[in-house]
């Protein structure tokens, strides 16, 4: 779904999964600094929006999600995962309940598969699931923003800012009042700095929550009764995940950032060394320079010097080995 904000001055369309919104509006670092200072907004209108209504919505979702939501207070933001039977991450949901409806935004293009799964699990529960992507646009206001929120708009407030579930028809008019726009690249650079994983970027077909530090934030360890819970409990109680998420400071002299999927090796092993991981997201940060998130083998020493492709990298621990 192509955003009308791509007509704003300087807008350069994003590519890949974020196609449909602006990558930037002409000045990536200025846009990052604005977000870091609590000004401006990010157009996330390409993300999927799913709602669940009905008197049993929270109790029903509690049975399916990794998060404890049966008693979720109105207007309290949370996030949750849906796992496969083997405990691999299939969906990530960013949730809030307004007292009558659970609102969730999800990765672009994943809402159809998510809704199909939810529909298959309805049985006799009094719930209704709807795809609201066509009429609701997600807009992100950074932490510290004093931008006004239109009356009646559902807000998901987190330490990183506020996600607005805005009527899509109001997107252009709201953009004119919310301050300078920032593109998805600025939003992603700050996400990398904050060590926050993203479905489809930090995940592959075999990723489990422990590898990404999603325990606690998106996975509640004091609840069961969800698909894949056995894997979560086994790793928590008996062992360590096979991989761990790390933050990389990249050699700033390199012209090109290592692309997602770039192999990571131990620097001491030379160019023919074995693969120990791969880059998941890379970005140019307005203060830190070139940075990245990566998945590496759990037993790689935390002080090991790494190479991402041809780029030297120093790791910062996110998930403990």
N, C-alpha and C positions, 0 to 999 in steps of 0.2 A: 504494500500500500504506500503510494508516494505521498510524502508530506507536502502540504501547500507552502510550508516555510522554506522549501528549496528555492522559492522565488525571491527570498530576501537577498539584499546586496552581499556579494562575496561568497554566497553559498556554493560549496563544492560537494557533490553527492558522495556519500559513503558507498563502499563496495562490500560484496560478500553478504554475510548474514545481516549486517546493518544497513543494507541497501534500502533506500526509501526515505532516509533522513540525511542531514548534512554531516559530512566528516568534519568540516570546519567552515568558518565564515571569513577566511582570509588571514587569520593571525592566531595560530595554534597556541602560542605561549601566552598571549594576551587573554585568550579565552580561558586558559587554565588558571591564570592568576585571578581573573574575575571570579571564577567558581571558588577558588581557595579563599577569597576575601568575602564570600557570601553574597555575591551579586550575580545577576543574570539568571539564565535558565537553560535547560537542555531539552531539546525535542526528542522524546522517546516514543513518538506516536507509531513507530513500526512494531512495537512490542505487542504481544497478544494480551487480551484482557478477557478474563473468565469470571463469571459470578456464580455463586451458589446461594439459593434462597430456600426458605422452608423452615419450619420449626425445629427440625432435627439436623440442620446443616452442620453445626459444630460437632455434635456427637458422632455423626456419620464421617466427617472428615477426619476426626480423631482416630478412627479405625484404619484409615488409609495412609495418613501422612506420618513422617518421622517426628513431627513436632507435637507437643501437648497442646491441643486447641479446644478440648471439650469445654473448658471454662474460660476461653479467651475473652477478656473484657472488651467492650466496644471501644473502637478507635485506637487499640493497642496494636502496633505493627509487629509482625513476626515473619519468619521465613521457614519454609519446610521443603522436604524432598519427597519424591516417590521413587522407591527402589524396585529393582527386579527381584525375583525370587532368590537370586544369588547375592543380593546386596549391592548390586551395581546401580549407580545413579542414572535415573531415566528422566526425571523432571525436577525443576526447581521452581517453587512458587513463592512470590513475595506478597504477603497477605495482610489484610486488615478487615475487621468486621465492623459495620456501621450500626449494629444493633438489629438490623433486619436482613442484611445481605453480606456475605463474604465476598470481598473483591480481591482478585489476584492478578498481577501481571507476570508474564512468563516470556521466555525467549521467543523472538520472532519466528513464526512458522510452526511452533510446537503446540499451539493451542488445540489444533484439531485432534492430534494423537492423545493429548491429555484429556480432552472432553470425551473421546471414545472410551478411554479407560474408566473415567468416572461414571459414564453412563452404564458401563457393563457391571458396575459395582453398586448400583442403586437398590436393587432388589425391592423390598417393600418400604424403604425409608421415604419419609415425606420431604423430599428435596427436589429442586429443579436446578439444572446446570445450563448455563447459557454462554455463548460466545458473543462478547460485547465489543470485539475489536473494531467492527465496522462503524460503531457510533461513539466509542470512547477512546480518547487519546491519552497516553501517559506523558506527563510533563514533570521534569525534575527541577526542584528548587534547592540550591546547595545549603548546607548548614550555615546558619546565621542570616539567611535571606529574610528581608522584611517585606518582600513582595506580597501583595494582597492575594488572598484566595477567594474566588467568587463564591457567593452564598450557595449552599447546597452541594458543592463539589466535595467528594470523598477524598480524604487526605490520609496518606500513610507516612507517618513521621518516624524517622530513625536518626541516630547520631550523625549520619552522613547527609541528612537533608530530608526534604519532603517530596513524596511522589503524589502528584495530583491525578485523579481519574477525571479528566476534563471532557465534557461533550466535544466531540470532534468538530462539530460545526462552530465552536467557539475558539478553536485553536488559533486562528489568525488574529482575531481581535485581542485575545489574551496576550499573544506574543508582543503586541504593541505596547502593553502596559507592564510587562514583567522584567524589563531591563534588557541588556545586550544578550543576544543568543550565543551559546557556546555549542560547538559541535560534539559529535560522539567521540572524536579522538581525544578531546580535552577530558571528557567524562571518563574515558578508559584509562588515561594516564593517571588520574587521581585514584581510580579503582586499583590499579597496579600498586601505587604508593601505599594504599590502605590494606594491601594483601588480601583483597576480597576475590574469591574464585567466581568464575562465571561458567554456567553450563555450556558445553560445546566448545569452550576455550580451554579451561583447565581440566575438562573431563574427556575421557574417551570411553570405549565400550566396556572397559573393565574397572573404571574408577570407583572406589568406595569412599564413603564420607570421611573416614579417618585420614586419608591421604591429603585432604585439602583443608583440614582444620575446621570442618563443618560440624564437628561434635559440639553440642551446646548451643551454637547459634541457630542451626537448622535441624539438629537431631537431639531429641530429649532422651536421656539415658534411663529415665525412671518410668518409661512407658513401653509397653509391648504391643502386640496385636496389630502389627503392620507387616506388609510383605518385605522380606529382606532383613527383618529384625534379628534373626539368628546370627547373621554374619556380623552385624554391628556388635552384638553382645559377645560373640566369640573373639573378635579382634580386641575389644575393650578389656576383656577378662583374661585372655590367654596369650596374647601376642601383640605384635606391632604390624602396621600396614607395610606392604612390600615397597611402597614409594612414599615420598614426602614432597610437599610443596615448598619451594624456596623462592626468595626474592633475590634477583641478580642485579648488581651494579656492573654495567657493561663498559668496556673500553670506549671512552668518548672520542678517540681519534678516528674510529671507524666511520665511514660515510654512510653505510647501509646498516639498518637494524637487522639482526637475525630474525627471520620470519618464523611464525609458529610452525612447529615441527622440526626446526633445526636441531640436529643432534648435539648433545653435550658430552664432552669427554674430559678426563682428567688432564690438566695441562702437562703434568709430568710424564704422561704416557706418550706424548708426541702426537703427530697427525694421524697415526695409524692405531691409536688407542681405542679400546672398546667403548661402545656407546653406553653411557650410564644414565641417560635421561634425554629430555627434549624441552625446547622452549614452548610455552603455551600462549603467552601474550607478551609482546614487546612494545615499548612506548618511549617517546622523548618527553621527559618531564622538565617543567620550567625551572626547577631548582636542582634536581638530582642528576639531570642529564639523561643519557640512555639507560633504561632500566627494563627489567623483564620479570615475569613469573615463569617458573619452570617446574617440571616434575622430574625428580631424580631418584635413584635407588636409595632406600632408607639407610643403608650402611655406609654411604659416602661420608667421609669425615667432614665435620662442619667447617674446618679450616682449610679444606682442600682447594687448591686453585683449579678453576674450571675454564674450559673453552667452549663457547657456543658457536659452532661452525668454525670460523676463523677469528672470532672475537673473544678476547680475554674477558673473564667474568669472575667477580668475587661474590660469594653467596652470603645471604643473611637468612638466618633460620626463621621459618614460619611454623612448620610442624617439627616437633622435636624428633630426633632419630630414635 
